[in-house]
């Protein structure tokens, strides 16, 4: 069961990196993707990404003083969006899945 979740999360990471046009890295202590001066963290959760989850992501050493992209399959709570806006240079994307094709939509900050 845990192995299946790990494989699903890894597949979500790779698909999100491909959609965003970034190189997939993964692994402990590394962002999920990198490219174009941005680092990307992808979350494959059944619940929305909370403010606490966002704090943990923003405190990672590789995320400091860089432009960050956080992609989530389930979306973001209002607290997480607010925290990302306060920290600046953080873009939030919701990964949308329709069958076998995945896309992402920028949810915050709005263009």
Secondary structure, DSSP 8 states (H G I E B T S, - for coil): -HHHHHHHHHHHHHHHHHHHT-EE--STTS-SEEETTEEEEEE--SS-B-HHHHHHHHTSGGGTTSEEEEEESS-B-HHHHHHHHHH-SEEEEEEEEETTEEEEEEEES--
